[in-house]
Amino acid sequence: MAVPDATRDAVVSVDLASESVRTLNQRLHDEPEPVRVRVTNPAGKHSIAAGIAVAHDVEIDGHVGYYCAGMNKLASVRVRGNCGVGVAENMMSGTVVVEGSASQSAGATARGGLLVVHGDASARCAISLKGADVVVRGSVGHMSAFMAQRGSLVVCGNAGEALGDSLYEARLYVRGSVAGLGADCIEKDMREEHLEQLRELLRRADMGDVEASEFRRYGSARTLYNFHVENLGSY
Amino acid sequence: MCGIAGLYTKSPAVQARLGAHIATMLEQLSFRGPDSAGVAFYRDPAPAGSCKISLNSSAAEPDWTAVGAELADVFADASSPRVRASHATFVVDAEAEQVQAWLAEHHPELRLMSAGSSIEIYKEAGPPEEFVRRFALEEIDGSHALGHTRMATESRVTTEHSHPFSTGLDLCLVHNGSLSNHNRLRRNLRREGIRFQTDNDSEVAAGYLTWRLREGASLEQALEGCLEDLDGFYTFAVGTADGFAVLRDPIACKPAVMAETDEWVAIASEYRAIAVLPGARDATTWEPEPGRVYSWGTTPVA
């Protein structure tokens, strides 16, 4: 999306030590044109930058609480710290980057966009993923990609127990060890198309130094849900 | 939903402000547990051969001085009461078990909050902010403390159903979660001689740890036993005279975050309760892994 430079360069500062999260979010919702916003003193507060629907550029300087950048649409949100539960949950589009680690359910039910976690993500990362891409530089906890339907989860470290349990059509790429696969999740061949997709995801996540050929691919065995090849176009 | 906060100090400056810090942490967690609050402080150990007892009374104006005089009369000696809101603490020149037995017989109206050498428990039904003010927590120093804000799911909202629970000397437990096999476990533990004051599920977890420790387990071993014997959801923080330990159940639905600096180690249900501590921004911060025991200051497994 083309954004005028003049607007992009003007940075609005919001200090959450003196302003409420509600004030910040209302401002992000009301501003019709993309703006650059720098948020200071988040102090683990919940729902920071949730529900944005404009291509704002938001930088948060510190650790945030639950549901940061939830339902994000178009915006680019960067957290210079760790995240609590449910960062970028139900994201529709845009980019959310976490420079630290993320707690449980990172990217849960996200439909589009890109979530990047440079540290670890804990349990249930990308649970019920519906089309977004999630790239984790570190490891993910147990039950990650549970019932994930579309999109991809890239894990440069290790995956915990029950990876991809009851998986639908999401693609899972793991470079390190997998503590255990969930029901109906199996290892699949890494074909050229997958390597290409993986390289592109790593590049977009600013992890071009990570070698795509070191990953293994996991997907659904398609025995748990009623998959019929003639319905492929609907998935 | 409940809130847990724990702070283990590594410097005299943080020790002096332990109560102020734990108070701020509890205020941050009040929305997770608006119906009751409590704290166990570990501080000012009783001299060898003596014990420290904390009691709660529901009377409007309990005569703590009279209780202290009786204790001094019955046992070799007893301190005058240190009164804090509805609670009072006594140091008695006797074994804790003897004092407990005597109190149960002669003052059944008084609730035993804790017994041991350094533990003091304060807890009350009502909003956490009010609790923090009424008990003037900011005045209290100590080596470590565990606090709790409660949103009741399994049993009634009363002072005795509030956390921390103490079922053994210098031992306490705070819990976020719910246990489903607590009735059977309580029956079994009663048979083993463990005493319970309520029908609360979390008190059973405290009783279970007391039993395992009595049977010779280390705190780490006792906590690992929870993974086998307790059915339900939990993030536990457990205090002993020397430090505290943390355990999350293997499913780990209940949140926890830990942080450490050169001056303190903290556990909280949410990071916002750690963000209020000095130097939190630069602390090493992490989410405790499910099914793994973390401990500070307690004796390591041999």
HADDOCK unambig.tbl for C-alpha pairs under 7 A between the chains (distance, minus, plus):
assign (segid A and resid 43 and name CA) (segid B and resid 272 and name CA) 5.65 0.50 0.50
assign (segid A and resid 43 and name CA) (segid B and resid 275 and name CA) 5.23 0.50 0.50
assign (segid A and resid 44 and name CA) (segid B and resid 271 and name CA) 5.29 0.50 0.50
assign (segid A and resid 44 and name CA) (segid B and resid 272 and name CA) 4.24 0.50 0.50
assign (segid A and resid 44 and name CA) (segid B and resid 275 and name CA) 6.56 0.50 0.50
assign (segid A and resid 45 and name CA) (segid B and resid 272 and name CA) 6.11 0.50 0.50
assign (segid A and resid 65 and name CA) (segid B and resid 271 and name CA) 6.60 0.50 0.50
assign (segid A and resid 65 and name CA) (segid B and resid 272 and name CA) 6.86 0.50 0.50
